[in-house]
Amino acid sequence: LRAIEIAKSLGKVPTIDRSVLPDLSRYTVIGLSPAVEELNKKIRERLMGWMKAGLVNEVIKLNRSGVSYERLESFGLEYRAVTRYIQKKITDAELYTELPYDIIHYAKRQRSSLRRLEKQGVNIHWIKDTAEALTIVK
């Protein structure tokens, strides 16, 4: 809420002063690096679970309760795609073929960002799977 108040008072979203960001080379960053095929499968399964749980109906209800389509689209890839589907800007087939691809592509960009940080000296502790993650927690 505070971020929204600041943006409204400034009339724009403030820019980030990169000079005040922490020196990440002092920290260990945890990066998830599962096998790509497994990650893609999990992304598709998670998305289908959301759809079966009523994501389309949730977006419809939010819009009916006063949340604008523009605002809904800002909630993320899934909400953007479903909002466009509800407005008939994309078809059912496009929703179920393009959205998983968009999410998979986003996950790839996240991994690339971590690799870029690693090249800049940030210590990335890569975790390949759930079993490895559990050994770290114990």
NUZA-166311 format. One line per 4 residues: for each residue x negated, y, z negated of N, C-alpha, C, O. Coordinates in steps of 0.001 Angstrom, whole numbers, plus 524288, in hexadecimal, padded with zeros to 5 digits. Example, Ala and Ser with C-alpha at 12.3 -4.5 7.8 and 13.67 -1.06 7.14 Angstrom:
2
7CC7A,7E9C6,7E188,7CFF4,7EE6C,7E188,7CC70,7F31C,7E188,7C864,7F309,7DEEF ~ 7CDCE,7F736,7E458,7CA9A,7FBDC,7E41C,7CD9C,8001E,7E142,7CB9F,80472,7E099
% end
This chain:
138
7FCCD,7FB50,80000,80000,80000,80000,7FCA3,804ED,80000,7FDE5,808CB,80291 ~ 7F85F,804B5,7FD17,7F4F2,80951,7FCE1,7F2A9,80A7E,80240,7F22F,80F09,803C0 ~ 7F140,80664,80526,7EF11,80731,80A62,7F311,809C9,80DF0,7F1AF,80D21,8111B ~ 7F7FB,8084A,80D70,7FC20,80AA7,81097,7FCCF,81064,80F18,7FD68,813C4,81278
7FCB7,81172,80A02,7FD2C,816DD,8083D,7F8BE,81A3B,80A6A,7F9A4,81EA0,80C25 ~ 7F40B,8182D,80A52,7EF85,81B1A,80C52,7F027,81C21,81226,7EF53,82080,813F9 ~ 7F1A0,81813,8150F,7F24E,818A9,81AB9,7F693,81CA6,81BF0,7F602,81FCA,81F89 ~ 7FACF,81C89,818FA,7FF07,82051,819E6,7FD3F,825DA,818AB,7FE80,82984,81B85
7FA56,82674,81472,7F8A9,82BBD,81300,7F4AF,82DE9,816DC,7F498,8329C,817DE ~ 7F161,82A7C,8190A,7ED8B,82C35,81CE9,7EFDD,82CAD,82260,7EDC8,82F6F,825B8 ~ 7F42B,829F6,82339,7F688,829E8,82865,7F3E5,82602,82C0D,7F50E,825DB,830B7 ~ 7F060,822E5,829F1,7EDA0,81EED,82D09,7EB2A,81AFF,82946,7EAD5,81BF0,82492
7E976,8169E,82B6D,7E6A7,812C8,8284B,7E108,814AA,827CD,7DE81,815BE,82BC0 ~ 7DF09,81512,82307,7D9B8,81714,82260,7D5A8,81358,824AA,7D672,80E9A,824CB ~ 7D155,8158D,82674,7CD13,8125C,8287D,7C9AA,81093,823F3,7C99A,812FE,81FCB ~ 7C6DC,80C5B,824CF,7C381,80A30,820BC,7BE01,80C57,8216F,7BBC9,80C23,825B2
7BBDA,80E65,81D36,7B677,81042,81D39,7B2FB,80B8A,81C38,7B284,809BF,817C8 ~ 7B08D,80989,82054,7AD62,804C8,82002,7A8BE,8055C,81C47,7A6AB,80174,81A63 ~ 7A721,80A20,81B38,7A299,80AE5,817D5,7A3C4,8098C,81226,7A025,808C3,80F15 ~ 7A8C4,80944,810AE,7AA17,8080F,80B46,7ABA5,80259,80A87,7AD2B,800CA,8063E
7AB44,7FF3D,80EAA,7AC75,7F9B2,80E2B,7A816,7F6F8,80B2F,7A393,7F89A,80B77 ~ 7A965,7F2D6,80855,7A558,7F027,80546,7A14F,7ED84,808C8,7A26B,7EC2C,80D43 ~ 79CB1,7ECCF,806B2,79887,7EA07,8096C,799A8,7E433,808DB,7987C,7E1DF,804D0 ~ 79BEC,7E1DD,80CE2,79D88,7DC64,80C9F,798FB,7D89F,80C71,799BD,7D40C,80B2A
7944C,7DA5E,80DAC,78FD4,7D6D4,80D7D,78EB9,7D50A,807E6,78BE5,7D13C,80716 ~ 790E9,7D7B8,80418,79038,7D641,7FE95,793DF,7D1E9,7FCEA,79352,7CFD4,7F89D ~ 79792,7D080,80034,79B9E,7CCBE,7FEC9,79B6B,7C7EC,80244,7992E,7C7F7,80685 ~ 79DD2,7C3CF,80051,79EAE,7BF3B,8038C,7A459,7BF6C,8054B,7A7EF,7BFAD,80219
7A514,7BF4D,80A5D,7AA4C,7BF5A,80CA0,7AB9D,7B9C9,80E29,7A85E,7B709,81066 ~ 7B054,7B820,80CFA,7B200,7B2D8,80E5D,7B4D5,7B313,8138F,7B894,7B603,8143A ~ 7B2F9,7AFE9,8173E,7B55E,7AF9C,81C6B,7B766,7AA24,81D6C,7B4A3,7A64E,81C86 ~ 7BC18,7A9C6,81F3B,7BE58,7A4AF,82080,7BCFC,7A358,8261E,7BDD3,7A677,829AE
7BAE3,79EB1,826DC,7B933,79D1E,82C07,7BABA,79776,82D29,7B757,79422,82DEB ~ 7BFCB,79662,82D46,7C16D,7910A,82E7F,7C08F,78FEC,8344B,7BF88,79377,83760 ~ 7C0FE,78B02,835B1,7C0AF,78996,83B35,7C4F9,78C90,83E19,7C961,78CEC,83C35 ~ 7C3B7,78EA6,84298,7C75E,791F1,84588,7CC6D,78F0D,846B1,7D0A7,79149,84626
7CC13,78A25,84845,7D0CA,78722,84994,7D454,78692,844C9,7D91A,786FF,84533 ~ 7D1EE,7859B,84039,7D4F8,78503,83B67,7D77B,78A3B,839DF,7DC04,78A68,8384A ~ 7D482,78E6B,83A5B,7D695,79398,83914,7DB36,794E8,83C9B,7DF45,796AB,83ABA ~ 7DA9D,7940E,841AE,7DED3,79535,8455D,7E3B3,791FC,84429,7E814,793EE,84486
7E2E9,78D14,842BD,7E74F,789A8,84157,7EA1C,78BCC,83C80,7EEE9,78BFC,83C56 ~ 7E715,78D67,83893,7E963,78F75,833C4,7EC44,79496,834C4,7F065,7958E,8327F ~ 7EA15,797D9,83829,7ECAF,79CC6,8397C,7F1FF,79BA3,83BF6,7F5EC,79E04,83A86 ~ 7F21A,79807,83FA6,7F714,796AC,8423E,7FAFA,7945D,83E5A,7FF99,795B2,83E6F
7F915,790E5,83AF2,7FC8A,78E7D,8370C,7FEBF,7928E,8334D,80362,79272,83208 ~ 7FB69,79626,83189,7FD32,79A40,82DEF,80151,79DB3,8308C,80549,79F06,82E2C ~ 80054,79F1F,8356F,80407,7A260,83845,80945,79F95,838EA,80D65,7A1EA,8381A ~ 80916,79AA4,83A5D,80DF8,797B7,83B13,810DE,7973D,835DC,815AC,79755,835BC
80DF9,796BC,8319D,81066,79696,82C71,81337,79BA7,82B3A,8178D,79B9F,82927 ~ 810B2,7A00F,82C8B,81333,7A527,82BB1,81821,7A5AA,82EFC,81C20,7A79F,82D2A ~ 817CB,7A3E7,833CE,81C54,7A458,83747,820D2,7A0FA,83534,8254E,7A2B4,83518 ~ 81F9D,79C37,83393,823B0,798BA,8316D,825EE,79ADF,82C55,82A81,79A08,82B1B
822A9,79DA5,82964,8246B,79FE8,82469,827BC,7A4CB,82535,829EA,7A6DB,82173 ~ 82826,7A6B0,82A15,82BAA,7AB0A,82B21,82918,7B051,82C06,82B4F,7B456,82A95 ~ 82482,7B065,82E5A,821DF,7B563,82F56,8252B,7B8FA,832C3,82570,7BDAD,831C9 ~ 827A9,7B6CE,836BF,82AE8,7BA13,83A34,82F5B,7BC88,83715,83067,7C132,8379A
831F4,7B96D,833DE,83638,7BB86,830AD,83447,7BF94,82CC3,836F8,7C36B,82BB3 ~ 82F9D,7BEBB,82AA0,82D5A,7C284,826FC,82C89,7C7CB,829A3,82DC6,7CBE0,8276B ~ 82A75,7C7AD,82E5A,82980,7CC86,83130,82EA8,7CF38,83283,82F10,7D3FE,83221 ~ 8328A,7CC38,8340B,837B9,7CE6D,8352F,839ED,7D10C,8304D,83BE8,7D56B,83096
83997,7CE67,82BCF,83BA4,7D095,826EC,838B8,7D58B,8255F,83B1C,7D959,823A8 ~ 8339B,7D57E,825F8,8308C,7DA2F,824AF,83239,7DECB,82812,832C4,7E32D,8262B ~ 83308,7DDC3,82D1B,834AB,7E1F1,830A2,83A15,7E3EF,82F22,83B05,7E8A6,82F10 ~ 83D97,7E05E,82DF3,842ED,7E1F4,82C68,842FB,7E4FA,8274A,8467E,7E81D,82651
83EFB,7E3FC,823F6,83EC6,7E6BD,81EF5,83C1D,7EC10,81F73,83B81,7EEE3,81B9A ~ 83A89,7ED65,8244B,8387A,7F29D,82521,832BE,7F2EB,826BC,830C2,7F732,827AE ~ 83011,7EE84,82710,82A97,7EE97,828BE,82A91,7EF01,82EB1,82CB9,7EBA8,83163 ~ 82825,7F314,830B2,82827,7F3FD,83653,824FB,7EFD6,8392D,82198,7ED4A,836E7
82627,7EF36,83E31,82323,7EB8F,84161,81D62,7ED2D,84177,819E5,7E9E0,8413E ~ 81C74,7F23A,841CA,8170E,7F42C,841D8,8142F,7F28A,83CE1,80FB6,7F0CA,83D1C ~ 816B6,7F31B,8387D,81457,7F194,83375,8138E,7EBB2,8333A,80F75,7E9E2,8317A ~ 81768,7E8B1,834F6,816ED,7E2FF,834ED,81241,7E132,83827,80F82,7DD89,836AC
81161,7E3C9,83C8F,80D02,7E251,83FE9,807C5,7E35D,83D46,803D6,7E100,83EB4 ~ 807AD,7E6D9,8397C,802C8,7E809,836C7,8017F,7E404,8328D,7FD48,7E438,8303E ~ 8050C,7E066,83184,80438,7DC8E,82D5B,80071,7D83C,82EE6,7FEB8,7D54C,82B81 ~ 7FF1D,7D7BE,833C6,7FB6E,7D3AF,83568,7FD22,7D0FF,83A5E,80153,7D20D,83C78
7F9D8,7CD89,83C30,7FACB,7CAE8,8412A,80009,7C819,8415B,802EC,7C890,8452C ~ 80141,7C534,83D41,8060C,7C222,83D36,80ADA,7C5A5,83D67,80E74,7C4B7,84073 ~ 80AE2,7C9A8,83A25,80F56,7CD36,83A04,80FCC,7D044,83F1E,8141F,7D141,840F9 ~ 80B60,7D1C0,8415F,80B7D,7D494,84656,80DFF,7D138,84A98,8115E,7D30B,84D80
80C56,7CC5B,84AED,80E6E,7C8E5,84EF7,8143B,7C7D4,84E1D,8174B,7C7FC,851D1 ~ 815BE,7C6C0,8494F,81B44,7C5A2,8483A,81E96,7CA7B,84928,822F0,7CA14,84B2B ~ 81C99,7CF09,847BA,81F75,7D3E5,848B8,8204A,7D4A8,84E8F,8248F,7D61D,85038 ~ 81C55,7D3B5,851A2,81CD7,7D42C,85753,820A4,7D021,85975,8238F,7D136,85D20
8209A,7CB83,8572D,82446,7C763,858C7,829ED,7C90C,857A3,82D61,7C877,85AEE ~ 82AC7,7CB17,852FD,83008,7CCD7,85179,831F9,7D127,85516,8369C,7D167,85657 ~ 82E69,7D489,856C0,82FD9,7D8CE,85A48,83022,7D700,85FF9,83126,7DA21,8637B ~ 82F3B,7D1F2,860DD,82F57,7CF97,86613,82B16,7D1B9,869AF,82BBA,7D1EE,86E72
826B6,7D350,86749,82235,7D509,86A57,81EE1,7D066,86C0A,81C06,7D0AB,86FE6 ~ 81F4E,7CC1E,86912,81CC3,7C740,86A9B,820B0,7C2D6,86A1C,8247D,7C338,86731 ~ 81FBD,7BEAB,86CF9,8234E,7BA29,86CEC,821DE,7B671,86881,81DCD,7B6F6,865FE ~ 8254B,7B2B9,867A7,82464,7AE98,863D7,81F5A,7ABA8,86536,81C27,7AA8A,861CD
81EB7,7AA73,86A28,81A0B,7A79E,86BF1,81526,7AAD2,86AE9,81131,7A8B2,86931 ~ 8155D,7AFEA,86BF1,810D8,7B34B,86B06,80F82,7B394,86538,80AF0,7B397,863BC ~ 81391,7B3CE,861F9,812B5,7B405,85C54,80FA9,7AF3A,85A8A,80BE8,7AFB4,85793 ~ 81140,7AAA6,85C50,80EDE,7A5D1,85A72,809CE,7A464,85D3F,806FF,7A0EE,85B70
80893,7A6EB,8618C,80396,7A5C8,86424,7FF90,7AA10,86329,7FAFC,7A8E4,86244 ~ 8012E,7AEF3,8634E,7FD7C,7B347,862AE,7FC00,7B454,85D02,7F780,7B597,85BE0 ~ 7FFBD,7B3D2,85972,7FE98,7B50C,853FB,7FA67,7B179,851AE,7F6C5,7B374,84F3A ~ 7FAB5,7AC5B,85257,7F670,7A920,8503C,7F12C,7AAA2,85294,7ED3F,7AAC7,84FCF
7F10F,7ABBE,85794,7EC32,7AD61,85A1D,7EA31,7B273,857B2,7E584,7B2F4,856AE ~ 7EDAD,7B634,856C4,7EC16,7BB31,85477,7E9C4,7BA74,84F02,7E5E9,7BCF9,84DA0 ~ 7EC23,7B6FE,84BEF,7EA33,7B607,846A0,7E4E1,7B353,846D8,7E155,7B4A8,843E2 ~ 7E45A,7AF8C,84A58,7DF66,7ACC9,84AFB,7DB24,7B09C,84CAC,7D6BA,7B05D,84AC7
7DC79,7B415,85033,7D8B9,7B801,85208,7D72C,7BBB2,84D8F,7D2A2,7BD38,84D24 ~ 7DAE6,7BD1A,84A45,7D9CD,7C075,845CC,7D607,7BDC2,84208,7D25D,7C031,84017 ~ 7D6F0,7B8B4,84101,7D376,7B5BF,83D8B,7CDF1,7B590,83FCB,7CA1E,7B5D5,83CE4 ~ 7CD8A,7B51D,844ED,7C86A,7B50F,84779,7C5A7,7BA50,846A7,7C0F4,7BA77,845A2
7C893,7BE95,8471A,7C641,7C3C9,84644,7C463,7C467,8409A,7C065,7C6E3,83F9C ~ 7C74F,7C21D,83CE3,7C5AA,7C25F,8376B,7C075,7BF89,836A2,7BCF9,7C184,833F9 ~ 7BFF5,7BAE8,838F4,7BB08,7B800,83882,7B693,7BB0B,83B12,7B23B,7BB31,83904 ~ 7B7A8,7BD76,83F8F,7B3A0,7C094,84236,7B1F0,7C531,83ED4,7AD52,7C685,83EB2
7B598,7C79C,83C23,7B447,7CBFC,838AD,7B0AF,7CA35,8344A,7ACFF,7CCF4,832E4 ~ 7B1C1,7C5A0,83221,7AE5C,7C397,82DFF,7A8EB,7C265,8301B,7A504,7C36C,82D7E ~ 7A8A6,7C03D,834CB,7A383,7BF1F,8371E,7A079,7C430,83816,79BB5,7C451,83775 ~ 7A337,7C854,8399C,7A0B6,7CD68,83A67,79E86,7CF70,83537,79A2B,7D177,83503
7A196,7CEDF,8310E,79FB6,7D079,82BE3,79AE2,7CD5A,82A49,79738,7CF6F,827F8 ~ 79AFB,7C84F,82B95,79696,7C4ED,82A3D,7919B,7C6CE,82D00,78D60,7C6CA,82AB7 ~ 7922B,7C866,831E3,78DAA,7CA69,834D2,78BA4,7CF88,8327D,7871C,7D0F4,8333D ~ 78F0F,7D249,82FA5,78D8C,7D73B,82D34,78B4F,7D665,827B8,78A41,7DA27,824EA
78A99,7D16F,82637,78823,7D04B,82131,78BC6,7CE9A,81CE1,789FE,7CD9A,81886 ~ 790D2,7CE3D,81DEC,79484,7CC86,819E8,79413,7C69D,81963,79413,7C3C9,81D47 ~ 793B4,7C4C7,81485,79353,7BF32,8137D,798CF,7BCD1,813D5,79C2B,7BDE9,81091 ~ 799AB,7B995,817CC,79EC1,7B707,81886,79E36,7B155,816DB,79AE5,7AE7F,818E0
7A173,7AFB0,81331,7A199,7AA2F,811A1,7A60F,7A7AC,814B2,7AAA4,7A872,81376 ~ 7A4AF,7A4B2,818A6,7A896,7A25C,81C1D,7AAC5,79D62,819B9,7A7D8,79A00,817F3 ~ 7AFEF,79CF8,819B2,7B2A0,7985D,817B4,7B56D,795C0,81C46,7B87A,79835,81F11 ~ 7B451,790B8,81CF5,7B664,78DF4,82182,7BBD0,78BA1,820AF,7BEE8,78B56,8245A
7BCFA,789FB,81BE4,7C1F8,78755,81B11,7C3AE,787B9,8155A,7C0E5,789DD,81211 ~ 7C841,785A2,81443,7CA7B,785E5,80F06,7C706,7831A,80B13,7C64E,78502,806B8 ~ 7C4E4,77E9F,80C8D,7C19B,77BA7,808E9,7BCE7,77EE3,8072E,7BB89,77EEB,80292 ~ 7BA79,78191,80AD1,7B601,784DA,80985,7B7AD,78969,8060D,7B4E4,78AD1,80264
7BC2B,78BB5,8072C,7BE1B,79010,80406,7BF1D,78E4B,7FE65,7BE0A,7912F,7FAB5 ~ 7C122,789A3,7FDC5,7C248,787A6,7F886,7BD53,786A4,7F561,7BD61,78727,7F099 ~ 7B915,7853C,7F7F2,7B437,78460,7F517,7B217,78981,7F2FA,7AF7E,7898E,7EEEE ~ 7B322,78DBA,7F59A,7B14F,792DB,7F3D9,7B46F,794AD,7EF24,7B24B,7971C,7EB96
7B98B,7937C,7EF1A,7BD08,7953E,7EAF2,7BBCB,79273,7E5D5,7BC40,794C6,7E1A6 ~ 7BA40,78D8F,7E61C,7B955,78A6D,7E15B,7B4D1,78C48,7DE68,7B387,78A14,7DA55
% end
